Amino acid sequence: MASHSKSAPAFSLVEDDEDNYYELLGVKDQPEISAPDLKRAYHRKALQWHPDKVPASEKVHAEAMFTKIKLAFGILSDPEARAAYDGVLKAQVLRRQRELEKSSKRKRMEQDLQEREHEAKRRRMEEYAAKQKLEAEKARLRKKGFQDMMAELNEPLDDVSDTPAASAAPASTPAASASSSSSSSRRERVPSVAELEQREQQLFARLHQLQRQREAVK
């Protein structure tokens, strides 16, 4: 009964107090310390923080530390209270480990998300650049096709003197030859209907070819 009355308030203080009792007594790295060694450690700390042993300016802080030291020794010197306190410490260690694991996992997830977002952004930029390049190629082909068509329209027609009809014409007198030469010059400047139709067919064929090229790049 006496043991219960002694350890009951200790459990409440353990839960509310954030100080490490082993550390307060200067034996943080000695969880298996014996009772005699624990008592000697308590005496050293009690002398260090006794209110009557410090200057007046440190008296308030010393009183608070002296109270914590007495509480720590009371918990650790009682076997049942000490076992309960050790259980609290182990639970705190496990909780911190879980929090650390969650934090690490969260950081990895955030890092993976950032990497995926970066990769998606890179792909969007590559797609945009590819589309821009395609549009530029389409514009280039349209411009080239227009230039080719205009060049063909500006090309001179074939000399009518090279036609079979002209080469098969019979020889004539000098006067007739002069007249024929003058007439031939005029005919060179004015193509025949057949030649115009042939030229028109060539232009239509070229336009059809350019149309196929434009459809191929779309």
C-alpha positions as a LaTeX table, in Angstrom:
\begin{tabular}{lrrr}
\hline
Residue & $x$ (\AA) & $y$ (\AA) & $z$ (\AA) \\
\hline
Met1 & 0.00 & 0.00 & 0.00 \\
Ala2 & 2.85 & 2.32 & 0.91 \\
Ser3 & 4.58 & 1.45 & $-2.35$ \\
His4 & 1.44 & 2.33 & $-4.31$ \\
Ser5 & 1.08 & 5.67 & $-2.55$ \\
Lys6 & 4.69 & 6.45 & $-3.32$ \\
Ser7 & 4.67 & 5.56 & $-7.03$ \\
Ala8 & 1.21 & 6.87 & $-7.98$ \\
Pro9 & 2.15 & 10.56 & $-8.06$ \\
Ala10 & 5.37 & 9.64 & $-9.82$ \\
Phe11 & 3.51 & 8.28 & $-12.87$ \\
Ser12 & 1.63 & 11.53 & $-13.26$ \\
Leu13 & 4.81 & 13.54 & $-13.00$ \\
Val14 & 6.56 & 11.30 & $-15.52$ \\
Glu15 & 3.83 & 11.93 & $-18.08$ \\
Asp16 & 3.82 & 15.69 & $-17.58$ \\
Asp17 & 7.55 & 16.28 & $-17.20$ \\
Glu18 & 9.71 & 16.42 & $-20.34$ \\
Asp19 & 13.04 & 16.15 & $-18.47$ \\
Asn20 & 15.02 & 12.95 & $-18.61$ \\
Tyr21 & 15.50 & 11.84 & $-15.03$ \\
Tyr22 & 18.69 & 9.95 & $-15.80$ \\
Glu23 & 20.09 & 13.06 & $-17.42$ \\
Leu24 & 19.11 & 15.23 & $-14.47$ \\
Leu25 & 21.17 & 13.02 & $-12.19$ \\
Gly26 & 24.10 & 12.94 & $-14.62$ \\
Val27 & 23.73 & 9.22 & $-15.45$ \\
Lys28 & 21.95 & 9.43 & $-18.83$ \\
Asp29 & 24.13 & 6.76 & $-20.45$ \\
Gln30 & 23.81 & 4.38 & $-17.45$ \\
Pro31 & 20.27 & 2.93 & $-17.53$ \\
Glu32 & 21.45 & $-0.10$ & $-15.51$ \\
Ile33 & 23.08 & 1.98 & $-12.77$ \\
Ser34 & 22.99 & 0.40 & $-9.30$ \\
Ala35 & 21.15 & 1.91 & $-6.34$ \\
Pro36 & 24.36 & 2.96 & $-4.49$ \\
Asp37 & 25.78 & 4.65 & $-7.59$ \\
Leu38 & 22.45 & 6.32 & $-8.23$ \\
Lys39 & 22.42 & 7.69 & $-4.67$ \\
Arg40 & 25.95 & 9.07 & $-5.02$ \\
Ala41 & 24.98 & 10.75 & $-8.29$ \\
Tyr42 & 21.98 & 12.31 & $-6.56$ \\
His43 & 24.13 & 13.69 & $-3.74$ \\
Arg44 & 26.50 & 15.32 & $-6.25$ \\
Lys45 & 23.66 & 17.01 & $-8.13$ \\
Ala46 & 21.88 & 18.00 & $-4.91$ \\
Leu47 & 24.99 & 19.79 & $-3.66$ \\
Gln48 & 25.43 & 21.46 & $-7.06$ \\
Trp49 & 21.89 & 22.87 & $-7.14$ \\
His50 & 21.13 & 23.34 & $-3.45$ \\
Pro51 & 19.59 & 26.83 & $-3.04$ \\
Asp52 & 21.90 & 27.60 & $-0.16$ \\
Lys53 & 24.99 & 26.81 & $-2.30$ \\
Val54 & 24.39 & 29.25 & $-5.18$ \\
Pro55 & 24.50 & 33.05 & $-5.51$ \\
Ala56 & 21.31 & 34.97 & $-4.85$ \\
Ser57 & 20.93 & 35.76 & $-8.57$ \\
Glu58 & 20.67 & 32.02 & $-9.36$ \\
Lys59 & 18.51 & 31.05 & $-6.38$ \\
Val60 & 15.19 & 30.79 & $-8.27$ \\
His61 & 16.67 & 28.60 & $-11.00$ \\
Ala62 & 18.52 & 26.50 & $-8.40$ \\
Glu63 & 15.31 & 25.87 & $-6.44$ \\
Ala64 & 13.59 & 24.62 & $-9.62$ \\
Met65 & 16.52 & 22.34 & $-10.48$ \\
Phe66 & 16.78 & 21.05 & $-6.91$ \\
Thr67 & 13.08 & 20.10 & $-7.00$ \\
Lys68 & 13.53 & 18.24 & $-10.31$ \\
Ile69 & 16.57 & 16.39 & $-8.97$ \\
Lys70 & 14.69 & 15.21 & $-5.85$ \\
Leu71 & 11.82 & 14.04 & $-8.07$ \\
Ala72 & 14.18 & 12.21 & $-10.42$ \\
Phe73 & 15.89 & 10.43 & $-7.55$ \\
Gly74 & 12.53 & 9.52 & $-6.02$ \\
Ile75 & 11.40 & 7.89 & $-9.29$ \\
Leu76 & 14.64 & 6.08 & $-10.11$ \\
Ser77 & 15.28 & 4.85 & $-6.57$ \\
Asp78 & 11.90 & 3.07 & $-6.46$ \\
Pro79 & 12.07 & $-0.21$ & $-8.47$ \\
Glu80 & 8.42 & $-0.16$ & $-9.59$ \\
Ala81 & 8.44 & 3.53 & $-10.47$ \\
Arg82 & 11.74 & 3.14 & $-12.26$ \\
Ala83 & 10.40 & 0.22 & $-14.32$ \\
Ala84 & 7.37 & 2.29 & $-15.27$ \\
Tyr85 & 9.56 & 5.25 & $-16.20$ \\
Asp86 & 11.83 & 3.05 & $-18.30$ \\
Gly87 & 8.71 & 1.85 & $-20.12$ \\
Val88 & 7.77 & 5.45 & $-20.84$ \\
Leu89 & 11.25 & 6.15 & $-22.20$ \\
Lys90 & 11.10 & 3.10 & $-24.48$ \\
Ala91 & 7.67 & 4.15 & $-25.73$ \\
Gln92 & 9.02 & 7.62 & $-26.46$ \\
Val93 & 11.94 & 6.17 & $-28.37$ \\
Leu94 & 9.60 & 3.99 & $-30.45$ \\
Arg95 & 7.31 & 6.95 & $-31.10$ \\
Arg96 & 10.22 & 9.08 & $-32.27$ \\
Gln97 & 11.40 & 6.25 & $-34.53$ \\
Arg98 & 7.93 & 5.97 & $-36.08$ \\
Glu99 & 7.75 & 9.72 & $-36.54$ \\
Leu100 & 11.18 & 9.68 & $-38.14$ \\
Glu101 & 10.15 & 6.85 & $-40.47$ \\
Lys102 & 6.96 & 8.71 & $-41.39$ \\
Ser103 & 8.94 & 11.87 & $-41.96$ \\
Ser104 & 11.45 & 10.01 & $-44.15$ \\
Lys105 & 8.65 & 8.34 & $-46.06$ \\
Arg106 & 6.89 & 11.66 & $-46.53$ \\
Lys107 & 10.10 & 13.25 & $-47.76$ \\
Arg108 & 10.61 & 10.41 & $-50.25$ \\
Met109 & 7.03 & 10.81 & $-51.47$ \\
Glu110 & 7.50 & 14.55 & $-51.85$ \\
Gln111 & 10.77 & 13.98 & $-53.67$ \\
Asp112 & 9.13 & 11.42 & $-55.99$ \\
Leu113 & 6.27 & 13.84 & $-56.65$ \\
Gln114 & 8.69 & 16.63 & $-57.47$ \\
Glu115 & 10.62 & 14.35 & $-59.82$ \\
Arg116 & 7.40 & 13.29 & $-61.57$ \\
Glu117 & 6.30 & 16.90 & $-61.92$ \\
His118 & 9.72 & 17.83 & $-63.28$ \\
Glu119 & 9.58 & 14.95 & $-65.77$ \\
Ala120 & 6.05 & 15.90 & $-66.86$ \\
Lys121 & 7.14 & 19.52 & $-67.30$ \\
Arg122 & 10.15 & 18.41 & $-69.35$ \\
Arg123 & 7.94 & 16.28 & $-71.59$ \\
Arg124 & 5.47 & 19.13 & $-72.08$ \\
Met125 & 8.33 & 21.42 & $-73.08$ \\
Glu126 & 9.68 & 18.82 & $-75.52$ \\
Glu127 & 6.21 & 18.33 & $-77.00$ \\
Tyr128 & 5.76 & 22.08 & $-77.35$ \\
Ala129 & 9.16 & 22.43 & $-79.02$ \\
Ala130 & 8.32 & 19.56 & $-81.40$ \\
Lys131 & 5.01 & 21.20 & $-82.33$ \\
Gln132 & 6.75 & 24.53 & $-82.90$ \\
Lys133 & 9.29 & 22.82 & $-85.13$ \\
Leu134 & 6.51 & 21.08 & $-87.07$ \\
Glu135 & 4.67 & 24.35 & $-87.60$ \\
Ala136 & 7.90 & 25.97 & $-88.79$ \\
Glu137 & 8.43 & 23.11 & $-91.27$ \\
Lys138 & 4.87 & 23.46 & $-92.52$ \\
Ala139 & 5.37 & 27.18 & $-93.04$ \\
Arg140 & 8.67 & 26.53 & $-94.81$ \\
Leu141 & 7.10 & 23.99 & $-97.15$ \\
Arg142 & 4.16 & 26.27 & $-97.90$ \\
Lys143 & 6.53 & 29.12 & $-98.66$ \\
Lys144 & 8.76 & 26.90 & $-100.78$ \\
Gly145 & 5.77 & 25.53 & $-102.67$ \\
Phe146 & 4.50 & 29.03 & $-103.38$ \\
Gln147 & 7.95 & 30.14 & $-104.52$ \\
Asp148 & 8.27 & 27.09 & $-106.78$ \\
Met149 & 4.85 & 27.75 & $-108.27$ \\
Met150 & 5.67 & 31.39 & $-108.92$ \\
Ala151 & 8.98 & 30.41 & $-110.46$ \\
Glu152 & 7.19 & 28.03 & $-112.81$ \\
Leu153 & 4.68 & 30.71 & $-113.73$ \\
Asn154 & 7.53 & 33.06 & $-114.58$ \\
Glu155 & 9.43 & 30.51 & $-116.69$ \\
Pro156 & 9.43 & 31.37 & $-120.47$ \\
Leu157 & 7.46 & 29.06 & $-122.72$ \\
Asp158 & 9.25 & 26.72 & $-125.17$ \\
Asp159 & 10.37 & 28.32 & $-128.43$ \\
Val160 & 7.73 & 27.58 & $-131.07$ \\
Ser161 & 10.48 & 27.41 & $-133.69$ \\
Asp162 & 11.45 & 24.07 & $-132.16$ \\
Thr163 & 8.05 & 22.55 & $-132.81$ \\
Pro164 & 7.76 & 19.85 & $-135.49$ \\
Ala165 & 5.45 & 22.02 & $-137.61$ \\
Ala166 & 8.03 & 24.78 & $-137.81$ \\
Ser167 & 10.88 & 22.46 & $-138.74$ \\
Ala168 & 8.82 & 20.77 & $-141.44$ \\
Ala169 & 7.90 & 24.02 & $-143.21$ \\
Pro170 & 9.12 & 24.17 & $-146.86$ \\
Ala171 & 11.89 & 26.52 & $-147.99$ \\
Ser172 & 10.79 & 29.88 & $-149.31$ \\
Thr173 & 12.21 & 32.84 & $-151.18$ \\
Pro174 & 14.27 & 35.48 & $-149.37$ \\
Ala175 & 11.32 & 37.84 & $-149.32$ \\
Ala176 & 9.10 & 35.12 & $-148.04$ \\
Ser177 & 11.76 & 34.16 & $-145.50$ \\
Ala178 & 11.88 & 37.70 & $-144.15$ \\
Ser179 & 8.14 & 37.82 & $-143.94$ \\
Ser180 & 8.10 & 34.40 & $-142.34$ \\
Ser181 & 10.80 & 35.45 & $-139.82$ \\
Ser182 & 8.80 & 38.52 & $-138.83$ \\
Ser183 & 5.65 & 36.45 & $-138.54$ \\
Ser184 & 7.58 & 33.79 & $-136.56$ \\
Ser185 & 8.79 & 36.42 & $-134.10$ \\
Arg186 & 5.24 & 37.51 & $-133.51$ \\
Arg187 & 4.19 & 33.88 & $-133.06$ \\
Glu188 & 6.95 & 33.37 & $-130.50$ \\
Arg189 & 5.48 & 36.10 & $-128.35$ \\
Val190 & 1.96 & 34.71 & $-128.69$ \\
Pro191 & 1.80 & 30.96 & $-127.82$ \\
Ser192 & $-0.62$ & 28.73 & $-129.60$ \\
Val193 & $-3.78$ & 27.38 & $-127.97$ \\
Ala194 & $-2.28$ & 23.90 & $-127.76$ \\
Glu195 & 0.79 & 25.21 & $-125.99$ \\
Leu196 & $-1.30$ & 27.16 & $-123.52$ \\
Glu197 & $-3.40$ & 24.09 & $-122.80$ \\
Gln198 & $-0.25$ & 22.03 & $-122.29$ \\
Arg199 & 1.17 & 24.69 & $-119.97$ \\
Glu200 & $-2.08$ & 24.79 & $-118.04$ \\
Gln201 & $-1.98$ & 21.03 & $-117.56$ \\
Gln202 & 1.58 & 21.29 & $-116.24$ \\
Leu203 & 0.59 & 23.97 & $-113.74$ \\
Phe204 & $-2.41$ & 21.96 & $-112.57$ \\
Ala205 & $-0.18$ & 18.92 & $-112.11$ \\
Arg206 & 2.29 & 21.00 & $-110.08$ \\
Leu207 & $-0.49$ & 22.46 & $-107.92$ \\
His208 & $-1.82$ & 18.96 & $-107.28$ \\
Gln209 & 1.65 & 17.84 & $-106.21$ \\
Leu210 & 2.01 & 20.79 & $-103.82$ \\
Gln211 & $-1.39$ & 20.02 & $-102.34$ \\
Arg212 & $-0.31$ & 16.43 & $-101.60$ \\
Gln213 & 2.85 & 17.73 & $-99.93$ \\
Arg214 & 0.87 & 20.06 & $-97.68$ \\
Glu215 & $-1.51$ & 17.27 & $-96.68$ \\
Ala216 & 1.44 & 15.00 & $-95.91$ \\
Val217 & 2.95 & 17.43 & $-93.37$ \\
Lys218 & $-0.33$ & 18.12 & $-91.55$ \\
\hline
\end{tabular}
